[in-house]
């Protein structure tokens, strides 16, 4: 599912983008890849509170990506992304959609 795919992307990043800070990474994709890019860019990243030895996911993590783009993509109305606390310094988004897309109507991406 989606969580396994997000974990795969995180693992890929740790391996291939080693040493590159998240603040220099742009997530992007087409169709389902755009859906995953939105989740990677806008979900709250876990951070550790070392003084209390606990994980914080309240959106206060200053580590956000440089940006996000997606083409012919959308989020479901009940997407976990809408329910989660987004980073307070959310990255810019470029979202495009063709008028003649037979699979995903452009109005789905309006939200």
Backbone as CSV, one residue per row, in Angstrom:
resi,resn,N_x,N_y,N_z,CA_x,CA_y,CA_z,C_x,C_y,C_z
1,UNK,0.794,-1.169,0.000,0.000,0.000,0.000,0.857,1.262,0.000
2,UNK,0.189,2.345,0.304,0.833,3.660,0.281,1.963,3.757,1.299
3,UNK,1.733,3.274,2.519,2.764,3.391,3.558,4.024,2.603,3.178
4,UNK,3.847,1.433,2.574,5.006,0.647,2.127,5.752,1.387,1.019
5,UNK,4.999,2.038,0.125,5.628,2.805,-0.953,6.400,3.992,-0.397
6,UNK,5.817,4.688,0.583,6.506,5.818,1.206,7.772,5.351,1.913
7,UNK,7.700,4.201,2.574,8.881,3.646,3.245,9.959,3.293,2.218
8,UNK,9.562,2.782,1.066,10.522,2.463,-0.001,11.202,3.724,-0.520
9,UNK,10.427,4.800,-0.668,11.000,6.065,-1.126,11.991,6.596,-0.089
10,UNK,11.621,6.529,1.185,12.521,6.976,2.260,13.816,6.164,2.243
11,UNK,13.698,4.843,2.080,14.885,3.983,2.044,15.755,4.320,0.839
12,UNK,15.134,4.544,-0.308,15.861,4.926,-1.517,16.612,6.237,-1.292
13,UNK,15.941,7.192,-0.667,16.570,8.490,-0.401,17.781,8.342,0.515
14,UNK,17.639,7.532,1.548,18.752,7.335,2.483,19.959,6.744,1.776
15,UNK,19.696,5.885,0.793,20.784,5.220,0.073,21.368,6.105,-1.029
16,UNK,20.512,6.690,-1.850,20.973,7.422,-3.031,21.227,8.905,-2.798
17,UNK,20.525,9.484,-1.826,20.671,10.921,-1.577,21.424,11.172,-0.278
18,UNK,22.272,10.237,0.068,23.029,10.326,1.310,23.839,11.622,1.338
19,UNK,23.690,12.374,2.398,24.428,13.618,2.548,23.738,14.833,1.948
20,UNK,22.650,14.625,1.204,21.903,15.752,0.636,20.774,16.085,1.604
21,UNK,20.760,17.297,2.138,19.693,17.637,3.089,18.334,17.683,2.401
22,UNK,17.295,17.326,3.161,15.935,17.320,2.619,15.579,18.700,2.069
23,UNK,16.157,19.738,2.608,15.855,21.099,2.176,16.367,21.397,0.767
24,UNK,17.101,20.452,0.166,17.589,20.623,-1.206,16.947,19.646,-2.171
25,UNK,15.901,18.946,-1.733,15.253,17.917,-2.552,13.868,18.397,-2.992
26,UNK,13.555,18.156,-4.260,12.231,18.437,-4.813,11.586,17.102,-5.157
27,UNK,10.380,16.881,-4.666,9.639,15.667,-4.985,8.701,15.965,-6.147
28,UNK,8.587,15.027,-7.069,7.694,15.228,-8.187,7.275,13.922,-8.818
29,UNK,6.180,13.964,-9.573,5.735,12.762,-10.238,4.503,12.993,-11.091
30,UNK,4.175,11.970,-11.828,3.031,11.956,-12.736,2.024,10.931,-12.238
31,UNK,0.760,11.282,-12.192,-0.317,10.394,-11.795,-0.078,9.869,-10.375
32,UNK,0.061,8.575,-10.195,0.296,8.022,-8.860,1.626,8.499,-8.287
33,UNK,2.604,8.725,-9.147,3.883,9.271,-8.689,3.706,10.666,-8.106
34,UNK,2.783,11.441,-8.676,2.468,12.756,-8.136,1.798,12.649,-6.775
35,UNK,0.943,11.657,-6.645,0.284,11.385,-5.363,1.338,11.107,-4.294
36,UNK,2.304,10.277,-4.619,3.367,9.947,-3.667,4.232,11.171,-3.384
37,UNK,4.499,11.977,-4.401,5.299,13.197,-4.210,4.601,14.141,-3.229
38,UNK,3.286,14.287,-3.355,2.536,15.137,-2.431,2.685,14.638,-0.994
39,UNK,2.588,13.336,-0.817,2.734,12.773,0.527,4.148,12.965,1.059
40,UNK,5.138,12.763,0.224,6.519,12.933,0.673,6.812,14.393,1.029
41,UNK,6.251,15.316,0.281,6.549,16.732,0.491,5.788,17.348,1.652
42,UNK,4.547,16.908,1.878,3.693,17.627,2.815,3.343,16.901,4.098
43,UNK,3.745,15.678,4.244,3.449,15.027,5.518,4.453,15.520,6.556
44,UNK,4.030,15.529,7.796,4.911,15.955,8.879,6.020,14.921,9.028
45,UNK,7.232,15.381,9.089,8.363,14.484,9.280,8.598,14.291,10.778
46,UNK,8.890,13.060,11.126,9.168,12.790,12.531,10.481,13.435,12.924
47,UNK,10.522,13.940,14.132,11.771,14.438,14.676,11.868,13.943,16.105
48,UNK,13.054,13.820,16.586,13.267,13.303,17.922,13.494,14.451,18.903
49,UNK,12.792,14.400,20.026,13.056,15.312,21.124,14.041,14.583,22.017
50,UNK,15.312,14.916,21.872,16.366,14.186,22.582,16.259,14.355,24.094
51,UNK,15.744,15.501,24.544,15.648,15.719,25.986,14.615,14.790,26.632
52,UNK,13.586,14.403,25.863,12.537,13.540,26.405,12.570,12.142,25.802
53,UNK,13.453,11.915,24.831,13.583,10.630,24.151,12.243,10.178,23.553
54,UNK,11.566,11.097,22.862,10.303,10.754,22.227,10.235,11.356,20.827
55,UNK,9.311,10.824,20.035,9.127,11.281,18.666,8.036,12.349,18.614
56,UNK,8.295,13.411,17.849,7.326,14.495,17.679,6.877,14.499,16.222
57,UNK,5.567,14.555,15.994,5.049,14.649,14.627,3.993,15.740,14.544
58,UNK,4.275,16.893,15.133,3.288,17.970,15.182,3.426,18.991,14.063
59,UNK,4.288,18.733,13.101,4.455,19.666,11.997,5.440,20.774,12.290
60,UNK,6.091,20.730,13.447,7.007,21.810,13.802,8.423,21.583,13.269
61,UNK,8.653,20.458,12.632,9.983,20.163,12.114,10.349,21.160,11.009
62,UNK,11.445,21.891,11.177,11.839,22.857,10.155,12.401,22.205,8.896
63,UNK,12.635,20.919,8.927,13.218,20.219,7.789,12.142,19.863,6.774
64,UNK,11.926,20.711,5.795,10.991,20.406,4.721,11.759,20.406,3.413
65,UNK,11.165,19.816,2.406,11.826,19.747,1.108,11.787,21.110,0.416
66,UNK,12.524,21.221,-0.664,12.626,22.476,-1.418,11.343,22.786,-2.179
67,UNK,10.638,21.746,-2.633,9.416,21.964,-3.394,8.798,20.660,-3.828
68,UNK,7.659,20.787,-4.510,6.936,19.620,-4.993,6.245,19.977,-6.303
69,UNK,6.237,19.024,-7.241,5.446,19.198,-8.459,4.745,17.893,-8.773
70,UNK,3.582,18.008,-9.353,2.878,16.807,-9.791,2.031,17.149,-11.006
71,UNK,1.890,16.148,-11.848,1.133,16.296,-13.091,0.057,15.221,-13.132
72,UNK,-1.155,15.631,-13.473,-2.293,14.704,-13.575,-2.414,13.845,-12.328
73,UNK,-2.518,14.505,-11.198,-2.580,13.795,-9.927,-3.601,14.461,-9.013
74,UNK,-3.892,13.817,-7.904,-4.839,14.357,-6.931,-4.709,13.585,-5.633
75,UNK,-5.373,14.073,-4.591,-5.494,13.364,-3.325,-6.968,13.037,-3.109
76,UNK,-7.255,11.864,-2.578,-8.630,11.501,-2.238,-9.155,12.447,-1.166
77,UNK,-10.462,12.638,-1.122,-11.068,13.514,-0.112,-10.724,13.092,1.310
78,UNK,-10.553,11.796,1.524,-10.245,11.310,2.869,-8.749,11.026,3.058
79,UNK,-7.925,11.684,2.270,-6.477,11.481,2.352,-5.952,11.782,3.753
80,UNK,-5.068,10.945,4.224,-4.431,11.156,5.526,-3.675,12.474,5.546
81,UNK,-3.257,12.937,4.394,-2.518,14.196,4.316,-3.372,15.371,4.777
82,UNK,-4.665,15.352,4.456,-5.567,16.410,4.901,-5.766,16.374,6.415
83,UNK,-5.653,15.194,6.990,-5.900,15.019,8.417,-4.647,15.243,9.263
84,UNK,-3.474,15.138,8.665,-2.232,15.290,9.421,-1.864,16.758,9.545
85,UNK,-0.969,17.020,10.446,-0.477,18.386,10.601,0.664,18.587,9.617
86,UNK,0.451,19.450,8.670,1.468,19.731,7.654,2.582,20.563,8.269
87,UNK,3.754,20.493,7.661,4.855,21.337,8.154,4.437,22.801,8.144
88,UNK,4.855,23.529,9.160,4.493,24.945,9.258,5.107,25.768,8.141
89,UNK,6.228,25.335,7.634,6.876,26.033,6.520,6.769,25.165,5.272
90,UNK,5.519,24.900,4.866,5.254,24.014,3.731,5.952,24.507,2.462
91,UNK,6.518,23.581,1.690,7.219,23.956,0.457,6.262,24.364,-0.658
92,UNK,6.766,25.095,-1.647,5.912,25.488,-2.774,5.490,24.274,-3.603
93,UNK,4.343,24.416,-4.262,3.773,23.339,-5.074,3.467,23.850,-6.478
94,UNK,3.871,23.072,-7.474,3.449,23.290,-8.860,2.626,22.072,-9.235
95,UNK,1.352,22.289,-9.539,0.461,21.172,-9.877,-0.206,21.490,-11.207
96,UNK,-0.037,20.598,-12.172,-0.618,20.796,-13.498,-1.521,19.624,-13.849
97,UNK,-2.448,19.896,-14.765,-3.369,18.843,-15.188,-3.916,19.186,-16.565
98,UNK,-3.917,18.217,-17.449,-4.455,18.433,-18.790,-5.973,18.360,-18.809
99,UNK,-6.578,19.118,-19.690,-8.046,19.126,-19.796,-8.584,17.850,-20.435
100,UNK,-7.775,17.141,-21.201,-8.236,15.974,-21.941,-7.834,14.648,-21.300
101,UNK,-7.538,14.648,-20.015,-7.156,13.424,-19.305,-8.394,12.548,-19.153
102,UNK,-8.379,11.353,-19.754,-9.515,10.439,-19.690,-9.573,9.640,-18.384
103,UNK,-8.449,9.544,-17.685,-8.378,8.712,-16.487,-8.688,9.495,-15.209
104,UNK,-8.093,10.688,-15.084,-8.276,11.501,-13.877,-8.826,12.859,-14.283
105,UNK,-10.104,13.125,-14.021,-10.666,14.426,-14.387,-9.919,15.562,-13.681
106,UNK,-9.695,16.652,-14.370,-8.923,17.756,-13.801,-9.569,18.332,-12.541
107,UNK,-10.883,18.247,-12.404,-11.543,18.793,-11.213,-11.123,18.050,-9.941
108,UNK,-10.660,16.801,-10.076,-10.186,16.062,-8.907,-8.942,16.708,-8.306
109,UNK,-8.171,17.375,-9.118,-6.944,18.008,-8.649,-7.130,19.429,-8.161
110,UNK,-8.362,19.951,-8.229,-8.620,21.340,-7.845,-8.431,21.607,-6.361
111,UNK,-8.644,20.610,-5.553,-8.570,20.795,-4.098,-7.178,21.161,-3.723
